Amino acid sequence: MINKIAVIGGSAGSIKVVKAILNGLSVENECAVLICLHRLQTDISAGLREVLQYATEIPVIEPKDRQAIQGGNIYLAPPNVHLVVEHDLCFSLSSSPLVQYSRPSIDVLFLSASEVFQENLTGILVTGANKDGAFGMKAIKESGGQTIVQEPSECFIDTMPKAAMGLTSIDHVLNVEAIRAWLNKYFKEKVILRR
Amino acid sequence: MSYKLFVIEDNRTEGMLLQLALVEIEGLEMRTFANGQAMLDKMYENPTIAIVDLILPDMSGMELIKKIKAQNENVRIVVVSAQRSIDVIAELQAQGIYNYLIKSEACLSYLHDVIADLLIIIKYKNGELK
């Protein structure tokens, strides 16, 4: 049974940041990480998954349509589709139009996940050059979840975290190392409580 | 002042995309309906804008547009459809629709701009903007 989910969104400069978060991250069996990073529309290769997999021993999966979310995994939005979390704890993939000039859209993943996981969700927004994800962070906060942005001074481009900070209250503003430490504690705390 | 936008959408993902496309437009209150009749039943709420697809679960978009206009000819109707036929678009224009958007990769961005511009015009006419 999944009881803790973290969603991570990023754009310009975010691959390096997300690799650093994953390197040393422990994802318990009751937890999962869902990642949406902007990619070039023409990037239909599976290269990003391999790059992230290189940083962690936890399986990094590009889910197929209707694939069930299983604990202990890291899921990456595939290229050129929106990744949507459904109420039956499956993913759906949508080829619907671009949102914030992006597909996959961080807002779509965050908003759909907030409706399903509510207070059991943490949203993390890192470096990026547009405001995709800001409304998703607001939805997570309003659903009782927690919100984290990368420390703007550390970002390659800080537009994305600052857009979220301008739209909703952010629980933690952290550098990359602190985001990973926070997540490790967050995932472990829940398991200890359940035991 | 708040302006109501009515839209028919029975798909959760498509509804979220519409919400995300229009959420930052100030003064817009979006109401989503599962089918054309459900929208018609609420026309007494005097929506300012209606977004209509030409293919609906319970009636054709053209039929819905005629019924909306019969009840309230002031509703600005924006059609979003994959239909590219000039004859169809000409018939829609004859019905007095405000705008027609062809479904495409960027259509949500266009829709945002069309609705935002329309609200500016309406607010100006209502004396809210100078």
Boltz contact constraints between the chains, C-beta under 6 A:
constraints:
  - contact:
      token1: [A, 84]
      token2: [B, 13]
      max_distance: 6.0
  - contact:
      token1: [A, 94]
      token2: [B, 13]
      max_distance: 6.0
  - contact:
      token1: [A, 96]
      token2: [B, 17]
      max_distance: 6.0
  - contact:
      token1: [A, 97]
      token2: [B, 105]
      max_distance: 6.0
  - contact:
      token1: [A, 97]
      token2: [B, 107]
      max_distance: 6.0
  - contact:
      token1: [A, 97]
      token2: [B, 108]
      max_distance: 6.0
  - contact:
      token1: [A, 98]
      token2: [B, 105]
      max_distance: 6.0
  - contact:
      token1: [A, 99]
      token2: [B, 17]
      max_distance: 6.0
  - contact:
      token1: [A, 99]
      token2: [B, 20]
      max_distance: 6.0
  - contact:
      token1: [A, 107]
      token2: [B, 20]
      max_distance: 6.0
  - contact:
      token1: [A, 111]
      token2: [B, 16]
      max_distance: 6.0
  - contact:
      token1: [A, 135]
      token2: [B, 23]
      max_distance: 6.0
